[in-house]
Amino acid sequence: MDPLTPLDTLCRIILRAREYEAQTASDYDRDEDPDNVDDEQEGALSVLEDDINDSIEEELIAVFEDLGEDQLAEVIAFCWVGQGTYEAADWDEAMQEAQDLVSSGTEEAIEELMEQPMLASVLESGLAAFDLSCAGIGDIS
């Protein structure tokens, strides 16, 4: 399969998504009793939360906005295959549903990607389902 989206662009999305996920990994129960959290863990969480770099989120959103509608739908479909919503054999169905989502509004489609848990991993898994890999491309190993 030859993706519509250049593989180096898909790999850049994975790289930026990893960076973004590393910064937003500090989600935890804010109502949790602070006495039940050891000091080392609490310090690590607050450091992550204090140092969130909005530029990575903005760059990731900009990459999505720069994609054509078919390419954006393709990224979504790769994610759905990667998370197991669709099998690789059901690619046409995944793409059709993703195109329907994108045609209803690119903002909503981008929001779905930004809220995708483990975006980098599911996108990478979706690519792997089609024997595509970021190995040897840019900073992705």
MDTraj code that builds the backbone (N, CA, C; nanometers):
import mdtraj as md
import numpy as np

residues = "MET ASP PRO LEU THR PRO LEU ASP THR LEU CYS ARG ILE ILE LEU ARG ALA ARG GLU TYR GLU ALA GLN THR ALA SER ASP TYR ASP ARG ASP GLU ASP PRO ASP ASN VAL ASP ASP GLU GLN GLU GLY ALA LEU SER VAL LEU GLU ASP ASP ILE ASN ASP SER ILE GLU GLU GLU LEU ILE ALA VAL PHE GLU ASP LEU GLY GLU ASP GLN LEU ALA GLU VAL ILE ALA PHE CYS TRP VAL GLY GLN GLY THR TYR GLU ALA ALA ASP TRP ASP GLU ALA MET GLN GLU ALA GLN ASP LEU VAL SER SER GLY THR GLU GLU ALA ILE GLU GLU LEU MET GLU GLN PRO MET LEU ALA SER VAL LEU GLU SER GLY LEU ALA ALA PHE ASP LEU SER CYS ALA GLY ILE GLY ASP ILE SER".split()
xyz = np.array([
    [0.0841, -0.1195, 0.0000],
    [0.0000, 0.0000, 0.0000],
    [0.0875, 0.1243, 0.0000],
    [0.0557, 0.2159, -0.0872],
    [0.1223, 0.3452, -0.0892],
    [0.0269, 0.4474, -0.0292],
    [0.0640, 0.5030, 0.0878],
    [-0.0258, 0.6005, 0.1499],
    [-0.0330, 0.7303, 0.0693],
    [-0.1457, 0.7986, 0.0816],
    [-0.1633, 0.9303, 0.0195],
    [-0.0710, 1.0325, 0.0851],
    [-0.0512, 1.0163, 0.2140],
    [0.0312, 1.1064, 0.2926],
    [0.1749, 1.0563, 0.2862],
    [0.2702, 1.1435, 0.2552],
    [0.4099, 1.0982, 0.2516],
    [0.4497, 1.0336, 0.3844],
    [0.5252, 0.9247, 0.3753],
    [0.5650, 0.8514, 0.4957],
    [0.6440, 0.9399, 0.5911],
    [0.7264, 1.0293, 0.5383],
    [0.8016, 1.1163, 0.6291],
    [0.7085, 1.2102, 0.7063],
    [0.5965, 1.2499, 0.6476],
    [0.4982, 1.3320, 0.7191],
    [0.4303, 1.2504, 0.8281],
    [0.3937, 1.1267, 0.7966],
    [0.3331, 1.0386, 0.8966],
    [0.4302, 1.0158, 1.0123],
    [0.5567, 0.9978, 0.9803],
    [0.6575, 0.9756, 1.0844],
    [0.6801, 1.1014, 1.1681],
    [0.6718, 1.2174, 1.1048],
    [0.6830, 1.3440, 1.1791],
    [0.5660, 1.3579, 1.2769],
    [0.4477, 1.3169, 1.2339],
    [0.3310, 1.3202, 1.3223],
    [0.3560, 1.2284, 1.4420],
    [0.4091, 1.1104, 1.4174],
    [0.4380, 1.0163, 1.5264],
    [0.5386, 1.0767, 1.6232],
    [0.6441, 1.1363, 1.5711],
    [0.7467, 1.1976, 1.6555],
    [0.6877, 1.3089, 1.7422],
    [0.6125, 1.3984, 1.6802],
    [0.5521, 1.5098, 1.7547],
    [0.4470, 1.4591, 1.8534],
    [0.3737, 1.3568, 1.8147],
    [0.2733, 1.3006, 1.9053],
    [0.3403, 1.2405, 2.0281],
    [0.4549, 1.1769, 2.0100],
    [0.5297, 1.1233, 2.1257],
    [0.5706, 1.2348, 2.2200],
    [0.6209, 1.3440, 2.1624],
    [0.6613, 1.4575, 2.2452],
    [0.5408, 1.5170, 2.3179],
    [0.4308, 1.5290, 2.2472],
    [0.3083, 1.5842, 2.3056],
    [0.2570, 1.4952, 2.4178],
    [0.2554, 1.3635, 2.3939],
    [0.2077, 1.2694, 2.4954],
    [0.2971, 1.2709, 2.6184],
    [0.4252, 1.2892, 2.5991],
    [0.5173, 1.2941, 2.7127],
    [0.4870, 1.4144, 2.8016],
    [0.4425, 1.5218, 2.7406],
    [0.4118, 1.6425, 2.8174],
    [0.2752, 1.6364, 2.8833],
    [0.1824, 1.5660, 2.8231],
    [0.0475, 1.5626, 2.8790],
    [0.0244, 1.4386, 2.9623],
    [0.1289, 1.3620, 2.9885],
    [0.1153, 1.2386, 3.0663],
    [0.0907, 1.2655, 3.2133],
    [0.0839, 1.3904, 3.2518],
    [0.0678, 1.4231, 3.3929],
    [-0.0772, 1.4237, 3.4378],
    [-0.1689, 1.3766, 3.3524],
    [-0.3085, 1.3705, 3.3945],
    [-0.3227, 1.2738, 3.5109],
    [-0.3785, 1.3207, 3.6173],
    [-0.4030, 1.2392, 3.7342],
    [-0.5209, 1.2987, 3.8083],
    [-0.5694, 1.2264, 3.9070],
    [-0.6860, 1.2705, 3.9819],
    [-0.6471, 1.3884, 4.0704],
    [-0.6889, 1.5078, 4.0334],
    [-0.6539, 1.6285, 4.1092],
    [-0.7209, 1.6313, 4.2465],
    [-0.8274, 1.5521, 4.2627],
    [-0.8955, 1.5482, 4.3911],
    [-0.8375, 1.4423, 4.4844],
    [-0.7361, 1.3718, 4.4343],
    [-0.6762, 1.2660, 4.5146],
    [-0.6152, 1.3260, 4.6407],
    [-0.6222, 1.2535, 4.7488],
    [-0.5663, 1.2974, 4.8756],
    [-0.4145, 1.3057, 4.8612],
    [-0.3568, 1.4247, 4.8800],
    [-0.2127, 1.4395, 4.8625],
    [-0.1320, 1.3529, 4.9596],
    [-0.1933, 1.3132, 5.0728],
    [-0.1226, 1.2278, 5.1672],
    [-0.1052, 1.0864, 5.1134],
    [-0.1838, 1.0484, 5.0122],
    [-0.1743, 0.9146, 4.9541],
    [-0.0777, 0.9074, 4.8369],
    [-0.0144, 1.0191, 4.8012],
    [0.0799, 1.0224, 4.6897],
    [0.2179, 1.0474, 4.7476],
    [0.3125, 0.9587, 4.7148],
    [0.4457, 0.9812, 4.7713],
    [0.5073, 1.1059, 4.7082],
    [0.5979, 1.1692, 4.7815],
    [0.6533, 1.2983, 4.7409],
    [0.7246, 1.2918, 4.6071],
    [0.7972, 1.1832, 4.5815],
    [0.8713, 1.1731, 4.4559],
    [0.7757, 1.1736, 4.3370],
    [0.6688, 1.0951, 4.3455],
    [0.5729, 1.0888, 4.2349],
    [0.5034, 1.2238, 4.2186],
    [0.4627, 1.2841, 4.3289],
    [0.3923, 1.4118, 4.3214],
    [0.4803, 1.5183, 4.2576],
    [0.6089, 1.5212, 4.2937],
    [0.7013, 1.6181, 4.2357],
    [0.7168, 1.5986, 4.0870],
    [0.7266, 1.4733, 4.0434],
    [0.7424, 1.4442, 3.9009],
    [0.6191, 1.4880, 3.8236],
    [0.5019, 1.4644, 3.8803],
    [0.3791, 1.5027, 3.8119],
    [0.3682, 1.6540, 3.7994],
    [0.4010, 1.7235, 3.9059],
    [0.3861, 1.8677, 3.8995],
    [0.4893, 1.9293, 3.8063],
    [0.6094, 1.8710, 3.7975],
    [0.7095, 1.9227, 3.7052],
    [0.6598, 1.9066, 3.5620],
    [0.6065, 1.7889, 3.5280],
    [0.5533, 1.7691, 3.3935],
    [0.4434, 1.8693, 3.3637],
    [0.3572, 1.8889, 3.4603],
    [0.2443, 1.9771, 3.4375],
    [0.2888, 2.1219, 3.4207],
    [0.3903, 2.1630, 3.4945],
    [0.4362, 2.3016, 3.4880],
    [0.5132, 2.3321, 3.3602],
    [0.5676, 2.2300, 3.2958],
    [0.6565, 2.2533, 3.1831],
    [0.5940, 2.2222, 3.0474],
    [0.4642, 2.2166, 3.0396],
    [0.4016, 2.1852, 2.9119],
    [0.4358, 2.2937, 2.8095],
    [0.4825, 2.2491, 2.6946],
    [0.5247, 2.3390, 2.5884],
    [0.4143, 2.3426, 2.4829],
    [0.3435, 2.4528, 2.4772],
    [0.2315, 2.4658, 2.3837],
    [0.2754, 2.4585, 2.2381],
    [0.4023, 2.4855, 2.2099],
    [0.4461, 2.4880, 2.0702],
    [0.4383, 2.3502, 2.0056],
    [0.4587, 2.2437, 2.0802],
    [0.4491, 2.1088, 2.0231],
    [0.3041, 2.0786, 1.9871],
    [0.2123, 2.1133, 2.0745],
    [0.0703, 2.0938, 2.0448],
    [0.0316, 2.1759, 1.9219],
    [0.0757, 2.3005, 1.9168],
    [0.0442, 2.3868, 1.8037],
    [0.1038, 2.3326, 1.6744],
    [0.2264, 2.2798, 1.6817],
    [0.2905, 2.2245, 1.5623],
    [0.2161, 2.1013, 1.5130],
    [0.1751, 2.0157, 1.6062],
    [0.1006, 1.8951, 1.5695],
    [-0.0320, 1.9323, 1.5030],
    [-0.1022, 2.0284, 1.5596],
    [-0.2277, 2.0751, 1.5005],
    [-0.2016, 2.1359, 1.3626],
    [-0.0928, 2.2125, 1.3490],
    [-0.0593, 2.2744, 1.2200],
    [-0.0309, 2.1682, 1.1139],
    [0.0357, 2.0597, 1.1524],
    [0.0616, 1.9515, 1.0569],
    [-0.0713, 1.8935, 1.0097],
    [-0.1634, 1.8698, 1.1028],
    [-0.2947, 1.8171, 1.0651],
    [-0.3697, 1.9153, 0.9744],
    [-0.3619, 2.0442, 1.0073],
    [-0.4325, 2.1455, 0.9274],
    [-0.3750, 2.1562, 0.7861],
    [-0.2454, 2.1283, 0.7710],
    [-0.1804, 2.1379, 0.6402],
    [-0.2107, 2.0190, 0.5498],
    [-0.2633, 1.9116, 0.6074],
    [-0.2962, 1.7945, 0.5268],
    [-0.4218, 1.8208, 0.4443],
    [-0.4278, 1.7597, 0.3290],
    [-0.5514, 1.7629, 0.2520],
    [-0.6561, 1.6786, 0.3243],
    [-0.7818, 1.6953, 0.2874],
    [-0.8891, 1.6212, 0.3553],
    [-0.8700, 1.4702, 0.3434],
    [-0.8282, 1.4215, 0.2262],
    [-0.8055, 1.2777, 0.2096],
    [-0.6897, 1.2293, 0.2953],
    [-0.5864, 1.3127, 0.3078],
    [-0.4719, 1.2753, 0.3913],
    [-0.5104, 1.2729, 0.5389],
    [-0.5878, 1.3707, 0.5823],
    [-0.6336, 1.3744, 0.7213],
    [-0.7194, 1.2515, 0.7511],
    [-0.8068, 1.2184, 0.6577],
    [-0.8900, 1.0986, 0.6736],
    [-0.8016, 0.9738, 0.6807],
    [-0.6964, 0.9713, 0.6009],
    [-0.6055, 0.8569, 0.6023],
    [-0.5373, 0.8410, 0.7383],
    [-0.4931, 0.9510, 0.7968],
    [-0.4301, 0.9459, 0.9295],
    [-0.5296, 0.8891, 1.0313],
    [-0.6524, 0.9361, 1.0258],
    [-0.7558, 0.8864, 1.1169],
    [-0.7789, 0.7371, 1.0943],
    [-0.7882, 0.6960, 0.9694],
    [-0.8107, 0.5543, 0.9378],
    [-0.6940, 0.4682, 0.9853],
    [-0.5708, 0.5161, 0.9667],
    [-0.4543, 0.4423, 1.0187],
    [-0.4650, 0.4265, 1.1704],
    [-0.5084, 0.5309, 1.2390],
    [-0.5251, 0.5236, 1.3854],
    [-0.6313, 0.4208, 1.4224],
    [-0.7411, 0.4212, 1.3501],
    [-0.8480, 0.3249, 1.3799],
    [-0.8012, 0.1821, 1.3577],
    [-0.7217, 0.1593, 1.2546],
    [-0.6654, 0.0253, 1.2330],
    [-0.5674, -0.0056, 1.3463],
    [-0.4869, 0.0912, 1.3831],
    [-0.3886, 0.0717, 1.4889],
    [-0.4487, 0.0424, 1.6244],
    [-0.5653, 0.0972, 1.6521],
    [-0.6289, 0.0722, 1.7820],
    [-0.7232, -0.0466, 1.7768],
    [-0.7427, -0.1048, 1.6590],
    [-0.8241, -0.2249, 1.6472],
    [-0.9704, -0.2010, 1.6155],
    [-1.0090, -0.0765, 1.5911],
    [-1.1471, -0.0479, 1.5532],
    [-1.1787, -0.1134, 1.4192],
    [-1.0808, -0.1130, 1.3302],
    [-1.0912, -0.1790, 1.1995],
    [-0.9704, -0.2688, 1.1800],
    [-0.9886, -0.3721, 1.1005],
    [-0.8776, -0.4571, 1.0574],
    [-0.8200, -0.3966, 0.9296],
    [-0.6970, -0.4313, 0.8993],
    [-0.6352, -0.3823, 0.7762],
    [-0.7190, -0.4219, 0.6546],
    [-0.7804, -0.5386, 0.6594],
    [-0.8632, -0.5862, 0.5476],
    [-0.9867, -0.4982, 0.5265],
    [-1.0253, -0.4215, 0.6288],
    [-1.1421, -0.3334, 0.6207],
    [-1.1025, -0.1886, 0.5911],
    [-0.9879, -0.1708, 0.5261],
    [-0.9336, -0.0373, 0.5013],
    [-1.0324, 0.0545, 0.4297],
    [-1.0974, 0.0041, 0.3267],
    [-1.1901, 0.0886, 0.2500],
    [-1.3024, 0.1415, 0.3381],
    [-1.3532, 0.0568, 0.4262],
    [-1.4592, 0.0983, 0.5183],
    [-1.4067, 0.2019, 0.6186],
    [-1.2860, 0.1788, 0.6712],
    [-1.2251, 0.2733, 0.7659],
    [-1.2039, 0.4086, 0.6987],
    [-1.1534, 0.4054, 0.5746],
    [-1.1298, 0.5301, 0.5021],
    [-1.2608, 0.6042, 0.4753],
    [-1.3644, 0.5303, 0.4387],
    [-1.4927, 0.5951, 0.4106],
    [-1.5476, 0.6632, 0.5352],
    [-1.5409, 0.5944, 0.6479],
    [-1.5903, 0.6553, 0.7716],
    [-1.5050, 0.7756, 0.8108],
    [-1.3737, 0.7638, 0.7933],
    [-1.2846, 0.8755, 0.8252],
    [-1.3118, 0.9945, 0.7323],
    [-1.3363, 0.9681, 0.6046],
    [-1.3687, 1.0764, 0.5114],
    [-1.5005, 1.1426, 0.5485],
    [-1.5969, 1.0632, 0.5946],
    [-1.7237, 1.1208, 0.6406],
    [-1.7005, 1.2129, 0.7600],
    [-1.6133, 1.1702, 0.8519],
    [-1.5820, 1.2515, 0.9695],
    [-1.5162, 1.3826, 0.9271],
    [-1.4187, 1.3743, 0.8390],
    [-1.3473, 1.4936, 0.7932],
    [-1.4402, 1.5875, 0.7171],
    [-1.5270, 1.5314, 0.6339],
    [-1.6163, 1.6172, 0.5562],
    [-1.7195, 1.6875, 0.6440],
    [-1.7440, 1.6341, 0.7629],
    [-1.8362, 1.7019, 0.8541],
    [-1.7672, 1.8167, 0.9281],
    [-1.6353, 1.8248, 0.9164],
    [-1.5615, 1.9358, 0.9764],
    [-1.4199, 1.8950, 1.0132],
    [-1.3232, 1.9649, 0.9551],
    [-1.1839, 1.9282, 0.9845],
    [-1.1465, 1.9572, 1.1294],
    [-1.2073, 2.0590, 1.1888],
    [-1.1769, 2.0887, 1.3295],
    [-1.2120, 1.9708, 1.4190],
    [-1.3289, 1.9113, 1.3948],
    [-1.3713, 1.7963, 1.4750],
    [-1.2781, 1.6771, 1.4511],
    [-1.2360, 1.6593, 1.3270],
    [-1.1457, 1.5491, 1.2939],
    [-1.0104, 1.5675, 1.3628],
    [-0.9587, 1.6898, 1.3600],
    [-0.8310, 1.7182, 1.4261],
    [-0.8448, 1.7014, 1.5764],
    [-0.9565, 1.7456, 1.6305],
    [-0.9810, 1.7293, 1.7740],
    [-0.9826, 1.5818, 1.8117],
    [-1.0433, 1.4987, 1.7267],
    [-1.0451, 1.3552, 1.7547],
    [-0.9035, 1.2996, 1.7583],
    [-0.8197, 1.3432, 1.6662],
    [-0.6806, 1.2968, 1.6662],
    [-0.6063, 1.3456, 1.7902],
    [-0.6247, 1.4708, 1.8260],
    [-0.5545, 1.5263, 1.9420],
    [-0.5987, 1.4596, 2.0719],
    [-0.7213, 1.4090, 2.0758],
    [-0.7723, 1.3429, 2.1958],
    [-0.7496, 1.1919, 2.1926],
    [-0.6916, 1.1419, 2.0841],
    [-0.6663, 0.9989, 2.0694],
    [-0.5638, 0.9549, 2.1739],
    [-0.6034, 0.8631, 2.2650],
    [-0.5054, 0.8131, 2.3601],
    [-0.3935, 0.7400, 2.2855],
    [-0.2710, 0.7707, 2.3223],
    [-0.1546, 0.7048, 2.2643],
    [-0.1511, 0.7204, 2.1123],
    [-0.1730, 0.8410, 2.0649],
    [-0.1776, 0.8701, 1.9216],
    [-0.0565, 0.8147, 1.8481],
    [0.0623, 0.8386, 1.9015],
    [0.1838, 0.7919, 1.8333],
    [0.1829, 0.6408, 1.8175],
    [0.1477, 0.5706, 1.9220],
    [0.1489, 0.4238, 1.9183],
    [0.0436, 0.3671, 1.8248],
    [-0.0775, 0.4208, 1.8289],
    [-0.1822, 0.3656, 1.7427],
    [-0.1562, 0.3980, 1.5961],
    [-0.1022, 0.5160, 1.5686],
    [-0.0683, 0.5494, 1.4308],
    [0.0442, 0.4585, 1.3806],
    [0.1423, 0.4374, 1.4641],
    [0.2532, 0.3482, 1.4275],
    [0.2034, 0.2057, 1.4063],
    [0.1116, 0.1600, 1.4907],
    [0.0535, 0.0264, 1.4745],
    [-0.0290, 0.0173, 1.3462],
    [-0.1005, 0.1237, 1.3153],
    [-0.1782, 0.1266, 1.1922],
    [-0.0886, 0.1186, 1.0698],
    [0.0219, 0.1888, 1.0735],
    [0.1176, 0.1807, 0.9626],
    [0.1751, 0.0397, 0.9520],
    [0.2089, -0.0185, 1.0668],
    [0.2676, -0.1531, 1.0687],
    [0.1725, -0.2571, 1.0106],
    [0.0429, -0.2356, 1.0264],
    [-0.0564, -0.3288, 0.9715],
    [-0.0467, -0.3370, 0.8196],
    [0.0150, -0.2355, 0.7580],
    [0.0329, -0.2331, 0.6129],
    [0.1814, -0.2442, 0.5756],
    [0.2607, -0.2961, 0.6690],
    [0.4050, -0.3131, 0.6491],
    [0.4756, -0.1814, 0.6190],
    [0.4266, -0.0740, 0.6789],
    [0.4912, 0.0562, 0.6679],
    [0.5607, 0.0852, 0.8004],
    [0.6763, 0.1481, 0.7941],
    [0.7531, 0.1720, 0.9146],
    [0.8268, 0.3046, 0.9038],
    [0.8547, 0.3621, 1.0180],
    [0.9328, 0.4852, 1.0234],
    [1.0805, 0.4572, 1.0471],
    [1.1182, 0.3319, 1.0526],
    [1.2593, 0.2964, 1.0740],
    [1.3445, 0.3607, 0.9652],
    [1.4463, 0.4325, 1.0115],
    [1.5381, 0.4958, 0.9178],
    [1.4911, 0.6286, 0.8614],
    [1.3774, 0.6778, 0.9076],
    [1.3249, 0.8066, 0.8584],
    [1.3396, 0.9099, 0.9692],
    [1.4182, 1.0109, 0.9441],
    [1.4354, 1.1202, 1.0393],
    [1.4824, 1.0716, 1.1750],
    [1.4178, 1.1219, 1.2799],
    [1.4562, 1.0883, 1.4166],
    [1.3829, 0.9674, 1.4709],
    [1.3005, 0.9044, 1.3893],
    [1.2232, 0.7885, 1.4335],
    [1.3089, 0.6645, 1.4173],
    [1.3110, 0.5816, 1.5189],
    [1.3880, 0.4581, 1.5062],
    [1.2982, 0.3377, 1.5086],
])
top = md.Topology()
chain = top.add_chain()
for i, resn in enumerate(residues, 1):
    res = top.add_residue(resn, chain, resSeq=i)
    for name in ("N", "CA", "C"):
        top.add_atom(name, md.element.get_by_symbol(name[0]), res)
traj = md.Trajectory(xyz[None], top)
